[in-house]
Amino acid sequence: MIVPRGACRGRAGLRLASAVLCLGCSGGPTDTEGEAAEFIAPPPTPEGLGEAPPPPVVGPDGELLESDERVLGLVLPRGLEEMAAYDLRHVYTTDQPLDLVLRYFGTRLVTGVVERSGLEATYRNAIPAGVDAASAVHMDVVIGPTSGASARIEIIELPSPILAEPSEEEVRARIEVYLREHPE
């Protein structure tokens, strides 16, 4: 503490200086003294200063948990890392076991065609379960192993049949059917 020159002459100045010094050291009650211990927050620990721990990826039953993220109406599981998203394609990887990922998507996709090739599975022309089929966006979902992660998930949006142009063969077939039905 800096005291101006001449302010502490004699006993009065000494008493004033010691009184000022003692005010900061008084043993008076603190703001939290006398409060119940449960209302006083403990000081933050070094771990508490960082980010909150990530939510669990796997539930108590050992199955993947749903995330808040959706692609084309399909609820994605937690723990996916987006690798690419462009045009009609979304690519993800995860460190979760491949069989766990296959089980997750197998219960959430409705399709008549599931192609297996080694460890890879492709859900063709699938729609998310619980979605109105008339308004649902159709997709191919390819799930397989990959290097650097346990599984790779690729979701490919299929063009709407209304917007897709018919092939030359389809046009000829339609013309032939029309001519048979309308011989005039």
C-alpha positions as CSV (number, residue, x, y, z in Angstrom):
1,M,0.0,0.0,0.0
2,I,1.3,3.4,-0.9
3,V,0.8,6.1,1.7
4,P,1.5,9.7,0.8
5,R,4.5,11.3,2.4
6,G,3.7,13.0,5.6
7,A,0.4,11.2,6.2
8,C,1.7,8.8,8.8
9,R,3.6,11.1,11.2
10,G,3.3,10.2,14.8
11,R,1.1,7.7,16.5
12,A,-2.1,8.9,14.9
13,G,-0.7,8.1,11.5
14,L,0.5,4.7,12.6
15,R,-3.0,3.9,14.0
16,L,-4.6,5.0,10.8
17,A,-2.3,2.9,8.7
18,S,-2.7,-0.2,10.9
19,A,-6.5,0.2,10.9
20,V,-6.6,0.4,7.1
21,L,-4.4,-2.8,6.9
22,C,-6.6,-4.6,9.4
23,L,-9.8,-3.9,7.6
24,G,-8.8,-6.2,4.7
25,C,-7.8,-9.0,7.2
26,S,-10.9,-9.0,9.4
27,G,-12.3,-12.3,10.3
28,G,-15.9,-11.1,9.6
29,P,-18.4,-13.4,8.0
30,T,-18.1,-14.0,4.2
31,D,-21.1,-13.9,1.8
32,T,-21.6,-17.7,1.9
33,E,-20.8,-18.3,5.6
34,G,-23.8,-19.8,7.4
35,E,-25.4,-21.0,4.2
36,A,-26.1,-24.7,3.7
37,A,-23.3,-26.6,1.9
38,E,-25.6,-27.8,-0.9
39,F,-26.3,-24.2,-2.0
40,I,-22.6,-23.4,-2.5
41,A,-21.2,-24.5,-5.8
42,P,-17.9,-26.2,-5.7
43,P,-15.0,-24.5,-7.5
44,P,-14.7,-25.6,-11.1
45,T,-12.3,-28.4,-11.7
46,P,-9.9,-28.4,-14.7
47,E,-12.2,-30.9,-16.4
48,G,-15.2,-28.7,-15.8
49,L,-13.6,-25.7,-17.5
50,G,-13.7,-27.5,-20.9
51,E,-16.7,-28.6,-23.0
52,A,-19.4,-30.9,-21.6
53,P,-18.9,-34.5,-22.4
54,P,-20.5,-35.7,-25.6
55,P,-23.8,-37.5,-25.3
56,P,-23.7,-41.3,-25.3
57,V,-23.7,-42.9,-28.7
58,V,-24.9,-46.3,-27.5
59,G,-27.9,-46.9,-25.2
60,P,-28.1,-49.2,-22.2
61,D,-29.4,-51.9,-24.5
62,G,-26.3,-51.8,-26.6
63,E,-28.0,-50.3,-29.7
64,L,-27.2,-46.9,-31.4
65,L,-29.2,-44.0,-30.2
66,E,-30.9,-41.5,-32.5
67,S,-29.5,-38.1,-33.1
68,D,-31.3,-34.8,-33.8
69,E,-30.1,-34.9,-37.4
70,R,-32.2,-36.0,-40.3
71,V,-31.4,-36.6,-44.0
72,L,-34.3,-36.9,-46.4
73,G,-36.6,-37.7,-43.4
74,L,-34.3,-40.4,-42.1
75,V,-33.2,-40.0,-38.5
76,L,-29.4,-40.5,-38.3
77,P,-27.7,-42.2,-35.3
78,R,-25.4,-40.4,-33.0
79,G,-21.7,-40.6,-33.6
80,L,-21.6,-40.1,-37.4
81,E,-19.0,-37.8,-38.9
82,E,-20.0,-36.2,-42.2
83,M,-17.4,-36.7,-44.9
84,A,-19.2,-35.2,-47.8
85,A,-22.6,-33.7,-48.8
86,Y,-23.1,-32.7,-52.4
87,D,-26.1,-32.7,-54.8
88,L,-28.0,-35.8,-54.0
89,R,-25.3,-37.6,-51.9
90,H,-24.5,-37.6,-48.2
91,V,-21.5,-39.6,-46.9
92,Y,-20.8,-40.4,-43.3
93,T,-18.4,-42.5,-41.3
94,T,-18.5,-43.9,-37.8
95,D,-16.3,-45.8,-35.4
96,Q,-19.2,-47.9,-34.3
97,P,-19.2,-51.6,-35.3
98,L,-20.6,-52.3,-38.8
99,D,-23.2,-54.8,-37.5
100,L,-24.5,-52.2,-35.0
101,V,-24.9,-49.7,-37.9
102,L,-26.6,-52.2,-40.1
103,R,-29.1,-53.1,-37.3
104,Y,-29.8,-49.4,-36.7
105,F,-30.6,-48.6,-40.4
106,G,-32.3,-52.0,-41.0
107,T,-35.1,-51.1,-38.6
108,R,-35.6,-47.6,-39.9
109,L,-35.7,-48.2,-43.7
110,V,-38.6,-49.6,-45.6
111,T,-37.6,-51.3,-48.9
112,G,-38.3,-54.5,-50.9
113,V,-34.7,-54.9,-52.0
114,V,-31.7,-55.3,-49.8
115,E,-28.5,-56.3,-51.7
116,R,-25.7,-57.9,-49.8
117,S,-22.2,-58.1,-51.2
118,G,-19.6,-59.3,-48.7
119,L,-20.0,-57.1,-45.6
120,E,-21.7,-54.3,-47.5
121,A,-25.5,-53.9,-47.6
122,T,-27.4,-51.6,-50.0
123,Y,-31.0,-50.7,-49.3
124,R,-32.5,-49.9,-52.7
125,N,-35.3,-47.5,-53.3
126,A,-35.9,-47.2,-49.5
127,I,-38.0,-44.7,-47.6
128,P,-37.8,-43.9,-43.9
129,A,-40.1,-46.0,-41.7
130,G,-43.1,-44.1,-40.5
131,V,-43.1,-41.7,-43.4
132,D,-46.0,-41.4,-45.8
133,A,-44.9,-43.4,-48.8
134,A,-46.7,-41.1,-51.3
135,S,-44.7,-38.0,-50.2
136,A,-41.5,-39.7,-49.1
137,V,-38.2,-39.1,-50.8
138,H,-36.8,-42.4,-52.0
139,M,-33.1,-43.2,-51.5
140,D,-30.5,-45.8,-51.8
141,V,-28.5,-46.4,-48.6
142,V,-25.2,-48.1,-48.8
143,I,-23.5,-49.3,-45.6
144,G,-20.2,-51.0,-45.6
145,P,-16.7,-51.2,-44.0
146,T,-14.1,-48.6,-44.7
147,S,-10.5,-48.0,-43.8
148,G,-10.0,-45.5,-41.0
149,A,-13.4,-46.1,-39.5
150,S,-15.6,-49.0,-38.7
151,A,-18.4,-48.2,-41.1
152,R,-19.3,-45.9,-44.0
153,I,-22.8,-44.8,-44.7
154,E,-23.8,-43.3,-48.1
155,I,-27.3,-41.9,-48.6
156,I,-28.2,-41.2,-52.2
157,E,-31.4,-39.4,-53.0
158,L,-33.3,-40.9,-55.9
159,P,-34.9,-38.5,-58.4
160,S,-38.7,-38.3,-58.2
161,P,-40.4,-40.5,-60.8
162,I,-42.4,-37.5,-61.9
163,L,-39.2,-35.4,-62.6
164,A,-37.2,-38.3,-64.1
165,E,-37.2,-38.3,-67.9
166,P,-38.2,-41.6,-69.5
167,S,-35.6,-43.5,-71.4
168,E,-35.9,-44.0,-75.2
169,E,-37.1,-47.6,-74.6
170,E,-39.8,-46.4,-72.2
171,V,-41.0,-43.8,-74.7
172,R,-41.2,-46.4,-77.5
173,A,-43.0,-48.9,-75.2
174,R,-45.6,-46.2,-74.2
175,I,-46.2,-45.3,-77.9
176,E,-46.8,-49.0,-78.8
177,V,-49.2,-49.4,-75.9
178,Y,-51.0,-46.2,-77.0
179,L,-51.3,-47.3,-80.6
180,R,-52.7,-50.7,-79.6
181,E,-55.3,-49.1,-77.4
182,H,-56.2,-46.4,-79.9
183,P,-56.0,-48.1,-83.4
184,E,-57.7,-45.2,-85.2
